[in-house]
């Protein structure tokens, strides 16, 4: 049986503006269970490098029913920090036999 891991999702929540009119954000940390990290293929890495200018480190499979915002968020897993990028790809829930129906790319933050 395939099993996901718990990752820590960090979203930036708007908290107003500074005197120059720039947005101020505060981090919001949440643990999300049953997220499945997977390795991208070499073809995906090259394509993402060409399209987004970023190197995909992992593909995160997100569990069905999850309502968190995953686009442009930071995640912590395996003791390292990553940033998600690109659109969250969603599959028809009824047609996916696994517990995961969405996928997003993430890159390593150095």
N, C-alpha and C positions, 0 to 999 in steps of 0.2 A: 504494500500500500504506500503510495506517495504521500509524504507529509510536508507541509509548509513550516516556516519558522516565524517567530515573532520579530517584527522590525519596528523601529521607532521612527515615526513620521513627524517631521518638523515643518509646519506651515507658518508663513509669515502673515500675521493678522494686522490689518490697518489699525493704527491707534491715533490718527490725527495727522497734523502737518506741523513742520517746524516754521520759524519766522520767515524763511525764504520760500515757503509754499511747497516744499518737498515732502513727500509722504514719510511718516514715521511708522515702522512696523515692529511688532513684538513677536517673538517665537512662541508657538504653541506646540507642545510635545504630546504625542499620543502613541500608544503601543497598538499595533495592528497584528493580530494573530493570523496564522495560516497563509502567509505570503510565500510564494514559491520563487526563489531566485534561480534563474537559468542562464547558461552561457550562450551568447549569441554566436551565430555561424560566422565564418570569415567573410562571407559575402555580405552579411548584415553589417559587420564592422566597417567594411570598405564603403558600402552604400551610405551609411549614416555619416561617415567622415566626409563624403562628398556632398551630401544634402544639408547636414547641420553643422559641419565643421567640428564635430565632437566624436570622441571614441567611446563606443558603447562597451561598458564593462560587464553589465548584467542586464537581463530582461526580467522584470518583476511581473509575475502572474498574480493578479489580485483576486481575492475570493469573491464568489457571487454574493450579492447583497451589500457589499461594502459601499459606503457613500462618502468616503473621504475624498478630498481634492488632492490628486496625485501630480498634476501638471506643475512643473517648476517648483517642486518641493525637495527638501533634503531628507534623506533616510539614513538611518544607522543600522548596520547589520554586519556580522562577522568582524566586529571590532573596528570597522572603518566607516567613513562618511561618504555618501554619494549624493548626487543631484540628479533628479529626473529631468528629462527633456523630451520634446516632441509630443505629439498627441497620444492620448490614451486610447489604444485600439480595443474596441469592445466587440465581442462575438455574441450571437444569439444565445441566450441563456438555455433555452430548451434544446439546442443542438450541441451543447458541450457536455459530455458525460462526466467531466472532471469537476471538482469544486471551484474551479477558477474560470472566469469568462472575460477578464480584461487583462491587458498587457501594456506595460510602459517601459521605456528604455531608461537606463541611468548610467552616468559617468562617474568616475572616481574624482573626489575632491582632494587635492594635494595640500 
